[in-house]
Amino acid sequence: MQPLDRRSFVRFAAALAGTAALTEAAPASWLRPTVRPRFRRDPFLMGVASGDPDATSVVLWTRLVPEPFAPDGGMGKDSVRVTWELGEDELVRKVVQSGTTLATPELGHSVHVEVQNLQPDRHYWFRFRAGDAESPIGRTRTLPAADTMPKAARFAVTSCQNWEQGLFTAYTQMRNDDPDLVFHLGDYIYEYEAGRNGKVRTHHGKEIESLDDYRMRHAQYRSDPLLQAMHAECPWFVTWDDHEVDNNYANDVSEQKNVGKAAFLRRRAAGYQAYYEAMPLRLRSKPDGADMLLYRRASYGQLAELFVLDTRQYRSDQPNDDKRGPLRGEALAAEQTLLGAAQRRWLERGLGASRARWNVLAQQVMMACAATAKDQAGEPLYSMDQWPGYFAERQAVLRHCQQQKVANPIVLTGDIHSNWCNELRLDDRRSEQPVVATEFVATSLSSGGDGNDGEKQRNELMANNACVKFHNRQRGYLLCTVDAAQWRTDYVVMDRVEAPGGTASVRASFVVADGEPRVQTA
């Protein structure tokens, strides 16, 4: 049987299924702009956001959704003119740029404005207007110029925010930390039906599969005022993991093995479109059916080169039927890939050419080969959904960093609902090998509920895995403070997320010195 031609099929399937056309400019007959609509409810219920900054530009985002649980967001089929303003002051009185764009039904009445010709390393404030409605004011910033060495940078790192399992209280402390950027590393929404493992609040509706379903789920999550406030505080770099579409999917393979590729690609196309509509992404990331270019890079001056990866869209199916297993057989196969050939070439070229002091891989699944159990024969078992299930490619990426003398590789990871600090070797089972890179794994923001410190499990993991330097199972995020001399990561944890009033504290801190990938306790 010939392999499925995904791109050709999805274009045909989209037409059959009624998937919206993803065009930036549609024929005039499609666009019926309302001169000045009057909204019965605030259309800016999803707030505002910014993202993907560079030294002279940034994306400003909003989406008009006066009725979050209506299939069309309460907007109907008309396109709406939206004006935007970018200013140098908190009240946007000193406007430096402004313009008008269209929020179209084809893109869920979302707006992605790429503002150009800005000054490097500077804060700006922005807002939108549609008809008689005005958005909240958001703050954004540009990155330092490529030829400068910034004194310092501060990044927040988070992932896994299950609406039902915990409140988003951690964003309150994150906002107080005043980061320059936020990295969200996936599982921004969860696709599950209402009530599945719920603890504090409930999803709307059944398990999401259609474009309308995904749009409404994103609208529900973005209605959280703490999440909105953090988006309005600074620009974000976002990437997905699996729950933005379907738990543990791999490329065109659903978690449910009885679902055919054609049906799953229709679902994936819907999930990808809704994700683009809901995120502050550039035009280059606009989906084409079930394909969406999400991996990208940015330069924080000469201090840090930022590589945002996609380990879900191009991956091989997980070995061992996606169950924990030993490092042998398919897990070691050279053809197993998380990145896909094109993304891996792009990454290796970028790392080889980088002259930054720190080189950051912001990605989804844990790179450390940490055994979490043993089988009856005493052989260590590893997660096949993470990099150990793709061992040869993992080894190749780290060997490339080693051979090309890539400066200070730092891996930022999400997914696993727990904190980890790991030293990465070509083979983590061989502690005599030199450390090549350092990995900081962010716990979930809310997924899993309150969690615990996990002292017994931490001691076992560290005793059985030389690469593991810290482990913790509370909720929270990472705060990374970086200068030319060192990288510091604080593990910020919450005492509770299942009830209001949770408080944050720093559970542990680690530093990496320039030129020395081994971690030290701060």
Backbone hydrogen bonds, N-H to C=O, Kabsch-Sander energy under -0.5 kcal/mol:
donor,donor_aa,acceptor,acceptor_aa,energy
6,R,4,L,-1.4
9,F,5,D,-2.7
10,V,6,R,-2.9
11,R,7,R,-1.7
12,F,8,S,-1.5
13,A,9,F,-3.5
14,A,10,V,-3.2
15,A,11,R,-1.3
16,L,12,F,-1.8
17,A,13,A,-2.7
18,G,14,A,-1.1
19,T,14,A,-2.2
23,T,21,A,-1.0
30,W,27,P,-2.0
31,L,27,P,-1.1
32,R,30,W,-0.7
34,T,79,S,-1.8
39,F,37,P,-0.5
45,L,42,D,-0.5
46,M,63,R,-0.6
47,G,44,F,-1.7
49,A,61,W,-1.9
50,S,231,H,-0.5
51,G,59,V,-1.7
52,D,236,W,-1.5
54,D,57,S,-2.5
58,V,115,V,-1.4
59,V,51,G,-2.4
60,L,113,V,-2.9
61,W,49,A,-3.1
62,T,111,V,-1.4
63,R,47,G,-0.6
64,L,109,H,-2.5
65,V,43,P,-2.9
65,V,63,R,-0.7
67,E,73,G,-2.4
70,A,67,E,-1.9
73,G,70,A,-2.3
75,M,72,D,-1.6
78,D,75,M,-0.6
80,V,103,A,-2.1
81,R,34,T,-0.8
82,V,101,T,-3.1
83,T,129,R,-2.4
84,W,99,G,-2.5
85,E,127,R,-2.1
86,L,97,Q,-2.9
87,G,125,W,-3.6
88,E,94,K,-2.0
92,V,89,D,-1.7
95,V,93,R,-1.3
96,V,86,L,-3.0
97,Q,86,L,-1.7
99,G,84,W,-1.9
101,T,82,V,-2.8
103,A,80,V,-3.0
104,T,102,L,-0.7
107,L,104,T,-1.0
108,G,105,P,-1.8
109,H,104,T,-3.4
110,S,107,L,-1.5
111,V,62,T,-3.1
113,V,60,L,-2.8
114,E,112,H,-0.6
115,V,58,V,-2.4
115,V,113,V,-0.9
118,L,56,T,-2.7
121,D,143,L,-1.6
124,Y,140,T,-2.2
125,W,87,G,-2.5
126,F,138,G,-2.5
127,R,85,E,-1.7
129,R,83,T,-2.3
130,A,133,A,-2.2
132,D,37,P,-1.1
133,A,130,A,-2.4
135,S,128,F,-2.8
138,G,126,F,-2.6
139,R,232,A,-3.4
140,T,124,Y,-3.0
142,T,122,R,-1.8
143,L,54,D,-2.0
148,T,145,A,-1.8
153,A,482,V,-2.1
155,F,480,C,-2.8
156,A,181,L,-2.3
157,V,478,L,-2.3
158,T,183,F,-2.6
160,C,186,G,-2.5
161,Q,187,D,-2.1
162,N,160,C,-0.6
163,W,161,Q,-0.5
165,Q,162,N,-0.5
166,G,162,N,-0.9
167,L,497,V,-3.5
171,Y,168,F,-1.7
172,T,169,T,-2.1
173,Q,169,T,-0.7
174,M,170,A,-2.3
175,R,171,Y,-2.2
176,N,172,T,-1.6
177,D,173,Q,-1.8
178,D,174,M,-0.6
178,D,175,R,-1.1
180,D,154,R,-2.4
181,L,154,R,-1.3
182,V,235,P,-1.5
183,F,156,A,-3.0
184,H,182,V,-0.6
184,H,237,F,-2.4
185,L,158,T,-2.7
185,L,183,F,-0.6
194,A,205,G,-2.6
196,R,193,E,-1.5
197,N,195,G,-0.8
198,G,195,G,-1.0
199,K,164,E,-2.9
200,V,164,E,-2.8
201,R,164,E,-0.9
205,G,203,H,-0.6
208,I,191,E,-1.9
214,Y,210,S,-2.5
215,R,211,L,-2.5
216,M,212,D,-2.4
217,R,213,D,-2.2
218,H,214,Y,-2.4
219,A,215,R,-2.1
220,Q,216,M,-2.2
221,Y,217,R,-2.3
222,R,218,H,-2.7
223,S,219,A,-0.8
223,S,220,Q,-0.7
224,D,221,Y,-1.7
228,Q,224,D,-2.4
229,A,225,P,-2.2
230,M,226,L,-1.8
231,H,227,L,-2.2
232,A,228,Q,-1.9
233,E,230,M,-1.1
234,C,230,M,-1.0
236,W,50,S,-1.9
237,F,182,V,-2.9
238,V,236,W,-0.5
239,T,184,H,-1.8
245,V,242,D,-2.5
246,D,242,D,-2.0
249,Y,246,D,-1.8
250,A,253,V,-2.4
251,N,312,R,-2.0
253,V,250,A,-2.3
254,S,252,D,-0.5
257,K,255,E,-0.9
259,V,256,Q,-2.2
260,G,258,N,-0.6
264,F,260,G,-2.4
265,L,261,K,-2.7
266,R,262,A,-1.4
267,R,263,A,-1.7
268,R,264,F,-2.9
269,A,265,L,-2.4
270,A,266,R,-1.7
271,G,267,R,-2.5
272,Y,268,R,-2.9
273,Q,269,A,-2.2
274,A,270,A,-2.3
275,Y,271,G,-2.0
276,Y,272,Y,-2.4
277,E,273,Q,-2.5
278,A,274,A,-1.5
279,M,275,Y,-0.8
279,M,276,Y,-1.0
281,L,279,M,-2.1
285,S,282,R,-2.0
286,K,283,L,-2.0
288,D,291,D,-3.2
291,D,288,D,-1.6
294,L,292,M,-0.9
296,R,308,V,-1.8
298,A,306,L,-2.0
300,Y,298,A,-0.5
300,Y,304,A,-3.3
301,G,144,P,-1.0
301,G,299,S,-1.3
302,Q,148,T,-2.9
303,L,300,Y,-1.5
304,A,300,Y,-1.2
305,E,358,W,-2.5
306,L,298,A,-3.4
306,L,304,A,-0.5
307,F,305,E,-0.6
307,F,360,V,-3.0
308,V,296,R,-3.1
308,V,306,L,-0.6
309,L,307,F,-0.6
309,L,362,A,-2.6
316,S,337,T,-2.9
322,D,319,P,-1.9
323,K,320,N,-1.8
325,G,382,Y,-2.3
328,R,326,P,-1.7
331,A,328,R,-1.4
332,L,329,G,-1.6
333,A,330,E,-1.2
336,Q,333,A,-1.2
344,R,340,G,-2.2
345,R,341,A,-2.3
346,W,342,A,-2.3
347,L,343,Q,-2.7
348,E,344,R,-2.7
349,R,345,R,-2.5
350,G,346,W,-2.4
351,L,347,L,-2.8
352,G,348,E,-2.2
353,A,349,R,-1.9
354,S,350,G,-1.2
357,R,302,Q,-2.1
358,W,303,L,-1.7
359,N,407,A,-0.5
359,N,408,N,-1.8
360,V,305,E,-3.1
360,V,358,W,-0.5
361,L,410,I,-2.9
362,A,307,F,-2.9
362,A,360,V,-0.7
363,Q,361,L,-0.8
363,Q,412,L,-2.8
370,A,368,A,-1.3
371,A,369,C,-0.6
372,T,381,L,-1.8
373,A,381,L,-0.8
375,D,379,E,-2.3
378,G,375,D,-2.1
381,L,373,A,-2.8
382,Y,325,G,-3.1
387,W,366,M,-1.8
389,G,383,S,-0.6
389,G,386,Q,-1.8
390,Y,387,W,-2.3
391,F,331,A,-1.7
391,F,388,P,-0.9
392,A,331,A,-0.5
394,R,390,Y,-2.3
395,Q,391,F,-2.7
396,A,392,A,-2.1
397,V,393,E,-2.5
398,L,394,R,-2.2
399,R,395,Q,-2.6
400,H,396,A,-2.2
401,C,397,V,-1.9
402,Q,398,L,-2.2
403,Q,399,R,-3.2
404,Q,400,H,-2.6
405,K,402,Q,-0.8
406,V,401,C,-2.3
410,I,359,N,-3.0
411,V,438,T,-3.0
412,L,361,L,-2.9
412,L,410,I,-0.5
413,T,440,F,-2.0
414,G,364,Q,-1.3
416,I,414,G,-1.6
419,N,472,N,-3.0
420,W,441,V,-1.5
421,C,470,F,-1.8
422,N,439,E,-2.8
423,E,467,C,-2.5
424,L,437,A,-2.9
430,R,427,D,-2.2
431,S,429,R,-0.8
433,Q,430,R,-1.8
436,V,424,L,-3.4
437,A,424,L,-1.3
438,T,409,P,-1.8
439,E,422,N,-3.0
440,F,411,V,-2.8
441,V,420,W,-2.7
441,V,439,E,-0.5
442,A,413,T,-3.1
442,A,440,F,-0.5
445,L,159,S,-2.0
445,L,160,C,-1.0
446,S,160,C,-1.8
447,S,160,C,-1.6
449,G,446,S,-2.1
452,N,473,R,-0.8
458,R,454,G,-2.7
459,N,455,E,-2.6
460,E,456,K,-2.0
461,L,457,Q,-2.9
462,M,458,R,-2.6
463,A,459,N,-1.9
464,N,460,E,-1.9
465,N,461,L,-1.4
468,V,465,N,-1.3
469,K,421,C,-3.4
469,K,467,C,-0.5
470,F,421,C,-1.1
472,N,419,N,-1.7
473,R,452,N,-1.2
475,R,450,D,-0.8
476,G,444,S,-2.1
477,Y,492,V,-2.1
478,L,157,V,-2.4
479,L,490,D,-2.1
480,C,155,F,-3.5
481,T,479,L,-0.5
481,T,488,R,-2.5
482,V,153,A,-2.9
482,V,480,C,-0.5
483,D,486,Q,-2.2
487,W,512,V,-2.6
488,R,481,T,-2.5
489,T,510,F,-2.8
490,D,479,L,-2.8
491,Y,508,A,-3.1
492,V,477,Y,-2.1
492,V,490,D,-1.0
493,V,491,Y,-0.5
493,V,505,S,-3.1
494,M,475,R,-2.1
495,D,503,T,-2.2
502,G,499,A,-0.5
505,S,493,V,-2.1
507,R,491,Y,-3.0
507,R,505,S,-0.8
508,A,491,Y,-0.7
510,F,489,T,-2.2
511,V,520,Q,-2.8
512,V,487,W,-2.5
513,A,516,E,-0.5
513,A,518,R,-0.5
514,D,485,A,-2.7
516,E,513,A,-2.5
520,Q,511,V,-2.4
522,A,509,S,-2.3
